[in-house]
Amino acid sequence: MKLVRILLATDFETADAATRLVGALSSRLQITVVAFCLDRAEDEVDPAQMRTLVEYLRQCGARVTGRREVLSAEKSTAEGILAAAAEAGADLVVLGSRLRAAPAATLLGGVSREVCRRASLPVLLVPHQASATAGVGRLLLVLTEASSRSREVEVALTLARELGCPVTAFHAHSRLEGTLDHLLGTPIHSPDRLARSAVAQLRQAGIEAELRVVSNEAGLVSEVAEAVRSGFGDLVILPAGDDEPAERFLVGTLPESVARKTGKAVLVVPPRRRHRA
């Protein structure tokens, strides 16, 4: 993975936290930012808002272009964002999000959910009321069953190397998995093996990395939130996963739930099988 071009998609109602985080990244990385606003009508957005956003990011050190597009009735907001990302050759999409709880997100329309579900590139979800978006000090790389089908470790390695920050490889497993590992003297569960492999890859690349495996007693979202509270990461990296439609409707997706509970930005990495349109 490379990290050269970022598409910052905004409606200016959820832009503040996402803009601050992109600004913090810009001060540490040599990146080009495409600030993209998608409207439903010609007069919805004051052009001065885009100029202010672009000027702020330039002051942070980014090369910035501002782009505004009026969305046709035939295209969804998520489709418009993904089309803009493809046209810009973006390596990462950054979205400010209200992160409505399920099922409201489905009933009222969840743009960030749809973008994450369909994207072929990583998507950074930034909660509208993020508690700390001044920068990134440590990555929390959460490994699940879906991680083996994603480029999650590769993305974490690139981001850690570019930002010069340490990584915690994190996995929460059940008591049964822990008992079997103990009896056999070796981790048999794939996320356990993947977490250990990730730490080895990161250290081999010269990145400070540690492994944290916990018992999944409170549920994965709560275990990740506790890891964040304990200082093991301030930006969470997760695989996009393969949530069933009924699960998305009733309880939401894992990235949404983690971002909502922690108030931190969540980087969602798509499965390898997805290809750019």
C-alpha positions as CSV (number, residue, x, y, z in Angstrom):
1,M,0.0,0.0,0.0
2,K,1.1,3.6,-0.7
3,L,-0.3,6.7,1.0
4,V,0.1,9.6,-1.4
5,R,-3.5,10.8,-2.1
6,I,-6.3,11.2,0.3
7,L,-10.0,11.9,-0.6
8,L,-11.6,13.9,2.3
9,A,-15.3,13.6,1.7
10,T,-17.3,16.1,3.6
11,D,-20.8,17.7,3.8
12,F,-19.4,20.4,6.2
13,E,-21.7,19.2,8.9
14,T,-19.4,16.4,10.0
15,A,-16.2,17.9,8.8
16,D,-14.4,19.3,11.8
17,A,-12.9,16.2,13.4
18,A,-12.1,14.6,10.1
19,T,-10.4,17.8,8.8
20,R,-8.3,18.1,12.0
21,L,-7.1,14.5,11.6
22,V,-6.3,14.9,8.0
23,G,-4.4,18.1,8.9
24,A,-2.4,16.2,11.6
25,L,-1.5,13.6,9.0
26,S,-0.6,16.2,6.5
27,S,1.9,17.8,8.9
28,R,3.7,14.4,9.1
29,L,3.3,13.0,5.6
30,Q,3.9,14.3,2.1
31,I,0.3,13.8,0.8
32,T,-2.1,15.4,-1.6
33,V,-5.6,15.9,-0.3
34,V,-8.7,16.2,-2.5
35,A,-11.3,17.9,-0.4
36,F,-14.6,16.7,-1.9
37,C,-18.1,18.0,-1.3
38,L,-21.1,16.3,-2.7
39,D,-24.4,18.3,-2.9
40,R,-27.9,17.5,-3.8
41,A,-28.6,21.1,-4.9
42,E,-26.6,23.9,-6.4
43,D,-27.1,26.3,-3.5
44,E,-26.6,24.0,-0.5
45,V,-23.0,24.9,0.3
46,D,-21.4,28.2,0.8
47,P,-18.2,28.3,-1.4
48,A,-16.4,30.0,1.5
49,Q,-16.6,26.8,3.5
50,M,-14.6,24.9,0.9
51,R,-12.0,27.8,0.7
52,T,-11.6,27.8,4.5
53,L,-11.1,24.0,4.6
54,V,-8.6,24.1,1.7
55,E,-6.6,26.9,3.3
56,Y,-6.5,25.1,6.7
57,L,-5.1,22.0,5.1
58,R,-2.5,23.9,3.1
59,Q,-1.3,25.5,6.4
60,C,-0.9,22.0,7.7
61,G,1.5,21.2,4.9
62,A,-0.8,19.3,2.4
63,R,-1.1,19.9,-1.3
64,V,-4.8,20.4,-1.6
65,T,-7.4,20.8,-4.3
66,G,-11.1,21.5,-3.6
67,R,-13.8,19.9,-5.6
68,R,-17.6,20.2,-5.4
69,E,-20.1,18.1,-7.3
70,V,-23.8,18.1,-7.5
71,L,-25.2,14.6,-7.1
72,S,-27.7,13.3,-9.7
73,A,-30.9,11.7,-8.5
74,E,-29.8,8.4,-10.0
75,K,-26.6,8.1,-7.9
76,S,-26.3,7.5,-4.1
77,T,-24.0,9.6,-2.0
78,A,-21.8,6.6,-1.4
79,E,-21.5,5.9,-5.1
80,G,-20.6,9.5,-5.7
81,I,-17.8,9.4,-3.1
82,L,-16.4,6.1,-4.5
83,A,-16.5,7.5,-8.0
84,A,-14.6,10.6,-6.9
85,A,-12.0,8.5,-5.1
86,A,-11.4,6.4,-8.2
87,E,-11.2,9.5,-10.4
88,A,-8.7,11.1,-8.0
89,G,-6.6,7.9,-7.7
90,A,-7.0,8.1,-4.0
91,D,-5.2,5.6,-1.7
92,L,-7.5,6.5,1.3
93,V,-11.0,7.9,1.8
94,V,-11.6,9.9,5.0
95,L,-15.2,10.4,6.2
96,G,-16.6,12.4,9.0
97,S,-19.6,10.4,10.3
98,R,-22.5,10.8,12.7
99,L,-22.4,7.1,13.2
100,R,-26.1,6.6,14.0
101,A,-26.9,3.5,16.0
102,A,-28.6,0.6,14.3
103,P,-31.3,0.3,13.0
104,A,-31.5,4.1,12.5
105,A,-28.4,4.1,10.3
106,T,-30.1,1.7,7.9
107,L,-33.5,3.4,8.0
108,L,-32.1,7.0,7.7
109,G,-29.3,6.0,5.4
110,G,-25.7,5.3,6.5
111,V,-23.3,6.8,4.0
112,S,-20.2,5.8,5.8
113,R,-21.5,2.2,6.2
114,E,-22.2,1.9,2.5
115,V,-18.8,3.4,1.5
116,C,-17.0,0.9,3.8
117,R,-19.1,-2.0,2.5
118,R,-18.3,-1.2,-1.2
119,A,-14.9,0.4,-1.1
120,S,-11.8,-1.3,-2.6
121,L,-9.5,1.0,-0.7
122,P,-9.1,1.7,3.0
123,V,-11.7,4.1,4.6
124,L,-11.0,6.2,7.7
125,L,-14.1,6.8,9.7
126,V,-13.9,9.8,12.0
127,P,-16.7,10.2,14.5
128,H,-18.4,13.6,14.3
129,Q,-17.7,14.2,18.0
130,A,-14.3,12.5,18.1
131,S,-12.7,12.9,21.5
132,A,-9.1,13.3,20.3
133,T,-8.2,13.9,16.7
134,A,-5.1,16.0,17.2
135,G,-2.9,13.2,15.8
136,V,-2.0,9.6,15.9
137,G,0.5,8.3,18.5
138,R,-0.1,4.5,18.4
139,L,-2.0,2.1,16.1
140,L,-4.3,-0.6,17.5
141,L,-4.3,-3.4,14.9
142,V,-7.4,-5.6,15.7
143,L,-7.1,-9.1,14.2
144,T,-10.3,-11.1,13.6
145,E,-11.3,-14.0,11.4
146,A,-11.8,-11.5,8.6
147,S,-8.2,-10.2,8.9
148,S,-6.8,-13.1,7.0
149,R,-8.8,-12.0,3.9
150,S,-7.8,-8.4,4.1
151,R,-4.7,-6.3,3.6
152,E,-4.9,-5.1,7.2
153,V,-1.4,-6.0,8.2
154,E,0.1,-4.4,5.1
155,V,-1.9,-1.2,5.7
156,A,-0.8,-1.0,9.3
157,L,2.8,-1.5,8.4
158,T,2.7,1.3,5.8
159,L,0.9,3.7,8.1
160,A,3.2,2.9,11.0
161,R,6.3,3.4,8.9
162,E,5.0,6.6,7.4
163,L,4.0,8.1,10.7
164,G,6.8,6.6,12.8
165,C,4.5,5.3,15.4
166,P,4.3,2.0,17.3
167,V,1.6,-0.7,16.9
168,T,-0.3,-3.0,19.2
169,A,-1.5,-6.2,17.5
170,F,-4.7,-7.1,19.3
171,H,-6.8,-10.2,19.4
172,A,-9.7,-11.1,21.7
173,H,-10.4,-14.8,21.8
174,S,-12.8,-17.1,23.6
175,R,-12.0,-19.1,26.7
176,L,-12.3,-22.3,24.7
177,E,-9.7,-21.1,22.2
178,G,-7.4,-20.2,25.1
179,T,-7.8,-23.6,26.7
180,L,-7.0,-25.4,23.4
181,D,-3.9,-23.2,22.8
182,H,-2.7,-24.0,26.4
183,L,-3.3,-27.7,26.1
184,L,-1.5,-28.0,22.7
185,G,1.2,-25.5,23.6
186,T,0.7,-23.5,20.4
187,P,-1.9,-21.1,19.0
188,I,-4.3,-23.0,16.7
189,H,-6.7,-20.2,16.2
190,S,-6.0,-18.2,13.0
191,P,-6.3,-14.7,14.4
192,D,-3.8,-15.7,17.2
193,R,-1.3,-16.9,14.6
194,L,-2.0,-13.8,12.4
195,A,-1.4,-11.5,15.4
196,R,1.9,-13.1,16.2
197,S,2.9,-13.1,12.5
198,A,1.9,-9.4,12.3
199,V,4.2,-8.5,15.2
200,A,7.1,-10.4,13.6
201,Q,6.5,-8.5,10.3
202,L,6.3,-5.2,12.0
203,R,9.4,-5.7,14.0
204,Q,11.3,-7.0,11.0
205,A,10.5,-3.7,9.3
206,G,11.9,-1.8,12.2
207,I,8.6,-0.8,13.7
208,E,8.0,-1.0,17.5
209,A,5.3,-3.6,18.0
210,E,3.7,-5.5,20.8
211,L,1.2,-8.3,21.0
212,R,-1.9,-8.2,23.2
213,V,-4.2,-11.2,23.4
214,V,-7.2,-11.0,25.8
215,S,-10.1,-13.2,26.7
216,N,-13.2,-12.1,24.8
217,E,-15.6,-12.0,27.8
218,A,-17.3,-8.6,27.3
219,G,-17.6,-8.8,23.5
220,L,-15.2,-7.6,20.9
221,V,-16.4,-4.0,20.8
222,S,-16.0,-3.6,24.6
223,E,-12.6,-5.3,24.6
224,V,-11.3,-3.0,21.9
225,A,-12.7,0.0,23.8
226,E,-11.0,-1.1,26.9
227,A,-7.7,-1.4,25.0
228,V,-8.1,2.1,23.7
229,R,-8.8,3.4,27.2
230,S,-5.7,1.6,28.5
231,G,-3.5,3.4,26.0
232,F,-2.9,0.6,23.5
233,G,-3.9,2.7,20.5
234,D,-5.6,6.0,19.5
235,L,-6.3,4.9,15.9
236,V,-8.0,1.5,15.4
237,I,-7.5,-0.6,12.3
238,L,-10.2,-3.2,11.5
239,P,-11.1,-5.5,8.6
240,A,-14.2,-4.6,6.8
241,G,-15.6,-8.0,7.6
242,D,-18.6,-9.8,6.0
243,D,-21.6,-8.7,8.1
244,E,-24.9,-10.2,7.1
245,P,-27.6,-7.8,6.1
246,A,-29.8,-8.7,9.1
247,E,-26.8,-8.2,11.5
248,R,-26.1,-4.8,9.9
249,F,-29.7,-3.7,10.3
250,L,-30.1,-4.9,13.9
251,V,-26.7,-4.2,15.6
252,G,-24.6,-2.3,13.0
253,T,-21.2,-3.1,11.8
254,L,-18.0,-3.7,13.9
255,P,-16.2,-0.5,12.7
256,E,-19.3,1.6,13.4
257,S,-19.7,0.2,16.9
258,V,-16.1,0.6,17.8
259,A,-15.9,4.2,16.5
260,R,-19.1,5.1,18.4
261,K,-18.0,3.4,21.6
262,T,-14.4,4.7,21.6
263,G,-14.8,8.1,20.0
264,K,-11.7,7.3,18.0
265,A,-11.0,7.2,14.3
266,V,-11.3,3.7,12.8
267,L,-9.5,2.6,9.6
268,V,-11.5,0.0,7.8
269,V,-9.5,-2.2,5.4
270,P,-11.4,-4.0,2.6
271,P,-11.1,-7.7,1.7
272,R,-8.5,-8.5,-0.9
273,R,-11.1,-9.7,-3.4
274,R,-12.5,-6.2,-4.0
275,H,-11.2,-4.4,-7.0
276,R,-11.5,-0.8,-8.0
277,A,-14.3,0.0,-10.3
